[in-house]
Amino acid sequence: MGAPQEEAGVPEEFWLGKRSSWATLSRVIHPTAIVHPKAKLAASVEVGPYAVIDEDVAIGEGCIIGPHVYLTGLTSIGGHNRFYAGCVIGEAPQDLKFQGEPTALRIGEHNVFREHVTVHRSSKAGEATVIGSHNFLMQNSHVGHNVALGDHVILAGGALLGMAGFGVLVLWKRESIKAWGEGKKREKDLRVAATLPGRLVGKLRRFTLSFSHTLTLYASSPSMVVGTTVLSLIVQAANVLMVLLIGAAVGAPVPLSYYWILVPVVSLLGVLIPSIGGLGIREGGTLLFLAPLGIDHDQAILVGFLWTLAQSAANFSGVFFYLFGRFERFSAAEAADDGDSSDMDSDEGTGESEVLAKNMEVRSDGPVRHHPDQGRAGKPATAP
């Protein structure tokens, strides 16, 4: 098949068939391929139909360049690589900061680039995108600028490497594949987590992580510590005032200062001792603390009961705000049973963020504002 003519718009020196110096390569380079005279190709390179190789490309022994492959830029390719149809290798990076600087791409040996794989050179002068050896890049995968790809890596079809201008280091396949070998251990952990001791350990672990996370928040925000402490003192003072008024209403002769002992201690007992809303704990605690003052048994019990009644009435007011208020609500994932959460209990590699994610709140209603991913402003949001 003869070389295309000059009227095709391609300079004569680009056509292999027009240069006698390439006669020794004519048996492995298709006549329709365009190879710049300054490109460096080893004697055993095979170039398919309509492939284009620019001047700064160097190709090692035994490489096979398929049809419609484009090799460009400061690209150095080692031996025995194969490029299937439509690959674009060494093109300029997709980076707005790139100003056309001479940047490089280095490729090792024995790599396979399947159909329409794209690899971009680096975005800064003096740097290079690097691909190691013995890698298999499946169809339509992309290696972005400044990526360093190791050896023995399999890149699945359509996979993308590199984002926001930062290099991505892909570990050796032989190292990263070790995680697959832990499947048997994980299955054993799941069986253990399904038992009662396993669930208890999982719950204790989640509590420990949540508690440590809370301490970390407090340590990183002193103002939060001060604010919550002040609010706690205000709530405690209001609680003391409520019990004081109850005591005065029933005629219990209790000194004002004594309420600051009675109320905090009995409230603490209501938290530590299992009960339903403190019922029974407040009555018993009130009787215990008021008996030394000579308060009548029935009068002390009445103070504790009215205290519980007033506290419950105040607490039940929150039901109205929960049912009719517009605020952040817990997601449905919170309703999952212990069996569903056992997977997390058994996974020793579960990070703190995954454990604490079960306590996250999501907005289930409310109008969409102006977020670009959420449709028109004012449109009602869809509950998750």
C-alpha positions as CSV (number, residue, x, y, z in Angstrom):
1,M,0.0,0.0,0.0
2,G,1.5,3.3,-1.0
3,A,2.0,6.4,1.1
4,P,-0.6,9.1,0.9
5,Q,0.1,12.1,-1.4
6,E,1.1,15.6,-0.5
7,E,-2.4,17.0,-1.1
8,A,-3.6,15.1,2.0
9,G,-2.2,18.1,4.0
10,V,0.6,16.2,5.8
11,P,4.2,17.4,5.3
12,E,6.2,15.1,3.1
13,E,8.8,14.4,5.7
14,F,6.2,12.9,8.1
15,W,5.4,10.1,5.6
16,L,7.5,7.1,6.1
17,G,7.2,6.0,2.5
18,K,8.9,9.2,1.4
19,R,12.1,8.7,3.4
20,S,14.7,6.2,2.2
21,S,16.4,6.2,5.6
22,W,13.4,4.3,7.0
23,A,13.7,1.5,4.5
24,T,14.8,-1.1,7.1
25,L,11.7,-0.4,9.1
26,S,9.2,-0.5,6.3
27,R,8.3,-4.2,7.0
28,V,7.0,-3.3,10.6
29,I,5.5,0.2,10.1
30,H,2.3,0.5,8.2
31,P,2.5,2.9,5.2
32,T,-0.4,4.9,6.6
33,A,1.3,5.6,9.9
34,I,2.7,9.0,10.5
35,V,6.1,9.0,12.3
36,H,8.1,12.2,12.9
37,P,11.6,11.9,11.5
38,K,13.0,12.9,15.0
39,A,11.1,10.2,16.8
40,K,13.3,7.3,18.1
41,L,12.0,3.9,17.4
42,A,13.9,0.6,18.1
43,A,14.3,-1.6,15.0
44,S,11.7,-4.2,16.2
45,V,8.9,-1.7,16.8
46,E,5.7,-2.5,15.0
47,V,3.4,0.4,14.1
48,G,-0.2,-0.2,12.9
49,P,-2.4,1.7,10.4
50,Y,-3.0,5.4,11.0
51,A,-0.9,5.6,14.1
52,V,0.8,9.0,14.8
53,I,4.1,9.3,16.6
54,D,5.5,12.8,17.4
55,E,9.1,13.9,17.4
56,D,9.9,13.7,21.1
57,V,8.7,10.1,21.5
58,A,11.2,7.3,22.2
59,I,10.1,3.7,21.9
60,G,12.0,0.6,23.0
61,E,12.4,-2.9,21.6
62,G,9.5,-5.1,20.8
63,C,6.7,-2.6,21.3
64,I,3.5,-2.9,19.2
65,I,1.6,0.2,18.4
66,G,-1.9,-0.6,17.3
67,P,-4.1,1.3,14.8
68,H,-5.1,4.9,15.4
69,V,-2.7,5.2,18.4
70,Y,-1.4,8.7,19.1
71,L,2.0,9.0,20.9
72,T,3.1,12.6,21.7
73,G,5.0,14.8,24.2
74,L,8.3,14.0,25.9
75,T,7.3,10.4,26.1
76,S,9.8,7.6,26.9
77,I,8.5,4.1,26.4
78,G,10.4,1.0,27.5
79,G,10.5,-2.4,25.7
80,H,7.8,-4.8,24.9
81,N,4.8,-2.6,25.6
82,R,1.6,-3.0,23.6
83,F,-0.9,-0.3,22.7
84,Y,-4.3,-1.3,21.3
85,A,-6.4,0.8,19.0
86,G,-7.2,4.3,19.9
87,C,-4.8,4.9,22.8
88,V,-3.7,8.5,23.4
89,I,-0.4,8.5,25.2
90,G,1.6,11.6,26.4
91,E,-1.0,14.2,25.6
92,A,-1.1,17.5,27.5
93,P,-2.5,17.5,31.1
94,Q,-6.0,18.6,31.9
95,D,-4.9,21.3,34.2
96,L,-5.8,25.0,33.9
97,K,-2.5,26.0,35.4
98,F,-0.6,24.2,32.6
99,Q,1.0,26.7,30.2
100,G,2.6,24.4,27.6
101,E,5.8,23.7,29.6
102,P,7.9,20.8,28.3
103,T,6.7,18.0,30.7
104,A,7.4,14.3,30.5
105,L,5.9,10.8,30.6
106,R,7.9,7.7,31.4
107,I,6.6,4.2,30.8
108,G,8.4,1.0,31.8
109,E,8.3,-2.4,30.2
110,H,5.8,-5.2,29.4
111,N,2.7,-3.1,29.9
112,V,-0.6,-3.6,28.0
113,F,-2.7,-0.6,27.1
114,R,-6.1,-1.7,25.9
115,E,-8.4,0.2,23.6
116,H,-8.8,4.0,24.1
117,V,-6.6,4.2,27.2
118,T,-5.4,7.7,27.8
119,V,-2.2,8.7,29.7
120,H,-1.3,12.4,30.2
121,R,2.1,13.8,30.9
122,S,2.9,15.9,34.0
123,S,1.7,19.4,34.5
124,K,4.9,21.0,35.7
125,A,8.3,21.4,34.1
126,G,10.9,19.0,35.4
127,E,8.3,16.5,36.6
128,A,6.9,13.4,34.9
129,T,4.0,11.1,35.0
130,V,5.4,7.6,35.6
131,I,4.0,4.1,34.7
132,G,6.0,1.1,35.9
133,S,6.3,-2.3,34.4
134,H,4.0,-5.4,33.9
135,N,0.8,-3.4,34.2
136,F,-2.5,-4.1,32.5
137,L,-4.7,-1.0,31.8
138,M,-8.1,-2.0,30.5
139,Q,-10.2,-0.2,28.0
140,N,-11.1,3.5,28.5
141,S,-9.0,3.8,31.7
142,H,-7.2,7.1,32.3
143,V,-4.0,7.9,34.0
144,G,-3.9,11.6,34.8
145,H,-0.9,14.0,35.1
146,N,1.7,13.5,37.8
147,V,0.4,10.0,38.7
148,A,3.0,7.4,39.7
149,L,1.8,4.0,38.9
150,G,3.8,1.1,40.3
151,D,4.3,-2.4,38.9
152,H,1.9,-5.4,38.4
153,V,-1.2,-3.2,38.6
154,I,-4.4,-4.0,36.9
155,L,-6.5,-1.0,36.1
156,A,-10.1,-1.8,35.5
157,G,-12.0,-0.5,32.5
158,G,-13.1,3.1,32.8
159,A,-11.0,3.6,36.0
160,L,-9.6,7.1,36.5
161,L,-6.3,7.9,38.3
162,G,-5.4,11.4,39.4
163,M,-7.5,14.4,40.6
164,A,-7.2,18.1,41.3
165,G,-3.6,18.2,40.2
166,F,-2.3,15.9,43.0
167,G,-0.3,12.8,42.1
168,V,-1.8,9.5,43.1
169,L,0.4,6.7,44.1
170,V,-1.0,3.3,43.2
171,L,0.6,0.5,45.3
172,W,2.0,-2.6,43.8
173,K,-0.7,-5.1,43.0
174,R,1.3,-7.8,44.9
175,E,1.0,-5.6,48.1
176,S,-2.5,-4.3,47.7
177,I,-3.9,-7.8,46.9
178,K,-3.0,-9.0,50.4
179,A,-6.2,-7.5,51.7
180,W,-8.1,-10.2,49.8
181,G,-6.4,-12.9,51.8
182,E,-8.1,-11.6,55.0
183,G,-11.5,-12.8,53.9
184,K,-11.4,-16.0,56.0
185,K,-10.5,-14.0,59.1
186,R,-13.3,-11.6,58.5
187,E,-15.8,-14.5,58.2
188,K,-14.6,-15.8,61.5
189,D,-15.0,-12.4,63.1
190,L,-18.5,-12.2,61.8
191,R,-19.4,-15.5,63.4
192,V,-18.0,-14.3,66.7
193,A,-19.8,-10.9,66.5
194,A,-23.1,-12.8,66.1
195,T,-22.8,-14.2,69.6
196,L,-23.9,-12.3,72.7
197,P,-20.3,-11.6,74.0
198,G,-19.4,-10.4,70.5
199,R,-22.3,-7.9,70.5
200,L,-21.4,-6.6,74.0
201,V,-17.8,-6.1,72.9
202,G,-19.0,-4.2,69.8
203,K,-21.3,-2.0,71.8
204,L,-18.5,-1.3,74.3
205,R,-16.2,-0.5,71.5
206,R,-18.6,2.0,69.9
207,F,-19.2,3.6,73.2
208,T,-15.4,4.0,73.8
209,L,-14.9,5.5,70.4
210,S,-17.9,7.9,70.8
211,F,-16.7,8.9,74.3
212,S,-13.1,9.5,73.0
213,H,-14.5,11.5,70.1
214,T,-16.5,13.7,72.5
215,L,-13.4,14.3,74.6
216,T,-11.4,15.3,71.5
217,L,-14.1,17.8,70.6
218,Y,-14.0,19.3,74.0
219,A,-10.2,19.5,74.1
220,S,-10.1,21.2,70.7
221,S,-12.8,23.7,71.6
222,P,-12.4,25.3,75.1
223,S,-15.3,27.6,74.4
224,M,-17.6,24.6,74.0
225,V,-16.5,23.3,77.4
226,V,-17.2,26.7,79.0
227,G,-20.6,27.1,77.2
228,T,-21.9,23.6,78.1
229,T,-20.8,24.0,81.7
230,V,-22.6,27.3,82.0
231,L,-25.7,25.8,80.5
232,S,-25.6,22.8,82.8
233,L,-25.3,25.1,85.8
234,I,-28.4,27.1,84.6
235,V,-30.4,23.9,84.1
236,Q,-29.3,22.6,87.5
237,A,-30.3,25.9,89.2
238,A,-33.7,25.7,87.5
239,N,-34.2,22.2,88.7
240,V,-33.2,23.2,92.3
241,L,-35.7,26.1,92.1
242,M,-38.5,23.8,90.9
243,V,-37.9,21.3,93.8
244,L,-37.7,24.3,96.3
245,L,-41.1,25.6,95.1
246,I,-42.5,22.1,95.5
247,G,-41.1,21.8,99.0
248,A,-42.5,25.2,99.9
249,A,-45.9,24.2,98.4
250,V,-46.2,21.1,100.6
251,G,-44.9,22.9,103.7
252,A,-41.6,21.0,104.0
253,P,-39.2,23.0,106.2
254,V,-36.1,22.4,104.2
255,P,-33.2,25.0,104.3
256,L,-32.5,26.6,100.9
257,S,-28.8,25.4,100.8
258,Y,-29.9,21.8,101.5
259,Y,-31.7,21.7,98.1
260,W,-28.3,22.2,96.4
261,I,-27.3,18.8,97.9
262,L,-30.6,17.0,97.5
263,V,-31.3,17.8,93.9
264,P,-27.9,17.1,92.2
265,V,-27.3,13.9,94.1
266,V,-30.8,12.4,93.6
267,S,-30.6,13.4,89.9
268,L,-27.3,11.6,89.6
269,L,-28.9,8.5,91.2
270,G,-31.7,8.7,88.6
271,V,-29.1,8.5,85.8
272,L,-26.9,5.8,87.3
273,I,-29.7,3.4,88.6
274,P,-31.9,1.9,85.9
275,S,-35.4,3.2,86.1
276,I,-38.3,4.5,83.9
277,G,-37.7,8.3,83.8
278,G,-36.3,8.2,87.4
279,L,-39.7,6.9,88.8
280,G,-39.1,5.5,92.2
281,I,-35.5,6.8,92.4
282,R,-36.5,10.4,93.1
283,E,-39.1,9.4,95.7
284,G,-36.7,7.1,97.5
285,G,-33.8,9.5,97.2
286,T,-35.9,12.4,98.5
287,L,-37.0,10.3,101.5
288,L,-33.4,9.3,102.2
289,F,-32.1,12.9,102.3
290,L,-35.1,14.6,104.0
291,A,-35.5,12.0,106.8
292,P,-32.4,13.4,108.7
293,L,-34.1,16.8,108.8
294,G,-37.2,15.3,110.5
295,I,-39.4,15.7,107.5
296,D,-42.5,13.5,107.7
297,H,-42.3,10.3,105.6
298,D,-45.4,11.0,103.6
299,Q,-44.4,14.6,103.0
300,A,-40.9,13.5,101.7
301,I,-42.6,11.0,99.4
302,L,-45.0,13.6,98.1
303,V,-42.1,16.0,97.3
304,G,-40.3,13.3,95.3
305,F,-43.5,12.3,93.5
306,L,-44.4,15.9,92.6
307,W,-40.8,16.4,91.4
308,T,-41.1,13.4,89.1
309,L,-44.5,14.6,87.9
310,A,-43.2,18.1,87.1
311,Q,-40.1,16.7,85.4
312,S,-42.1,14.3,83.3
313,A,-44.5,17.1,82.2
314,A,-41.6,19.2,81.1
315,N,-40.1,16.3,79.2
316,F,-43.3,15.4,77.4
317,S,-43.5,18.9,75.9
318,G,-40.7,17.8,73.6
319,V,-43.0,15.3,71.9
320,F,-44.9,18.2,70.3
321,F,-41.7,19.8,68.9
322,Y,-40.5,16.4,67.6
323,L,-43.8,15.7,65.8
324,F,-44.4,19.1,64.4
325,G,-41.0,20.9,64.4
326,R,-38.8,21.3,61.4
327,F,-35.3,20.2,62.3
328,E,-32.6,17.6,61.7
329,R,-33.9,14.1,62.3
330,F,-32.1,10.8,62.6
331,S,-31.9,8.7,59.5
332,A,-33.7,5.3,59.1
333,A,-30.3,3.6,59.4
334,E,-30.6,4.2,63.2
335,A,-33.4,1.7,63.3
336,A,-31.2,-1.2,62.2
337,D,-31.1,-4.0,64.7
338,D,-28.0,-5.4,66.4
339,G,-27.6,-8.1,63.8
340,D,-27.1,-5.5,61.1
341,S,-24.6,-3.7,63.2
342,S,-22.6,-6.8,63.9
343,D,-20.6,-6.4,60.7
344,M,-19.2,-3.1,62.1
345,D,-18.6,-4.7,65.5
346,S,-16.4,-7.4,63.9
347,D,-14.4,-5.3,61.6
348,E,-11.2,-4.5,63.4
349,G,-10.2,-2.1,60.7
350,T,-13.4,0.0,61.1
351,G,-12.3,3.7,61.6
352,E,-13.6,6.0,64.2
353,S,-15.5,8.0,61.5
354,E,-17.4,4.9,60.4
355,V,-18.5,4.1,64.0
356,L,-19.5,7.6,64.7
357,A,-21.3,7.9,61.4
358,K,-24.2,5.9,63.0
359,N,-24.9,8.9,65.1
360,M,-25.1,11.4,62.2
361,E,-28.3,13.3,61.5
362,V,-29.7,14.0,58.1
363,R,-32.3,16.5,56.9
364,S,-35.4,14.7,55.8
365,D,-37.5,17.7,54.8
366,G,-37.3,21.4,54.2
367,P,-37.0,23.4,51.0
368,V,-34.0,23.1,48.7
369,R,-32.0,26.3,48.8
370,H,-29.5,27.1,46.0
371,H,-27.2,24.1,46.0
372,P,-26.2,23.3,42.4
373,D,-26.9,19.6,42.8
374,Q,-30.4,19.9,44.3
375,G,-32.6,21.4,41.6
376,R,-34.5,24.7,41.7
377,A,-34.5,26.9,44.7
378,G,-37.6,26.6,46.9
379,K,-38.4,23.1,45.5
380,P,-39.4,20.7,48.4
381,A,-36.6,18.3,49.3
382,T,-37.2,14.6,49.0
383,A,-37.0,12.6,52.2
384,P,-34.2,10.0,52.2
